[in-house]
Amino acid sequence: TDEPARFVPEKLKIKVGTTVEWKNTGETLHSVTADASKAQVPAHVSLPKGAKEFDSGFMPPGATYSETFTVPGQYKYVCIPHEKNGMIGELDVTK
């Protein structure tokens, strides 16, 4: 969403093997980025050991991005354009 810039939901619990789809329902560019090298504050991004980084790139309004989670653990990701506004999401992937 745009106002406030947030992932909805901000936190989600899923099982290993689940595919999550993000949709930009706002009117500005957003991203789903779990690559600490691209984050303004690298500590805002974290992945469990063995998990691969992911990045949707800039998503225009209406765009979707999907990722399947095969490694259990905690994932933290950001929206690059709105990280400074607190647009940080979390996934808890369980066995």
JOZI-V421247 format. One record per backbone hydrogen bond with DSSP energy under -0.5 kcal/mol. NH is the residue of the N-H (numbers start at 0). CO is the residue of the C=O. Records with the same first field share a line. If there is no record, write none. Layout:
BEGIN
NH = CO + CO
END
This chain:
BEGIN
3 = 1
5 = 0 + 3
11 = 89
13 = 91
15 = 93
16 = 68
17 = 14
19 = 17 + 66
21 = 64
23 = 62
24 = 22
29 = 58
32 = 77
33 = 53
37 = 34
38 = 34 + 35
41 = 39
43 = 40
44 = 41
45 = 75
50 = 47
53 = 33
55 = 31
58 = 29
59 = 57
61 = 23
62 = 59
64 = 21
66 = 19
68 = 17
69 = 67
71 = 69
72 = 92
74 = 90
75 = 45
76 = 88
77 = 32
78 = 86
79 = 77
81 = 78
82 = 78 + 79
84 = 81
85 = 82
86 = 81
87 = 85
88 = 76
89 = 9
90 = 74
91 = 11
92 = 72 + 90
93 = 13 + 91
END
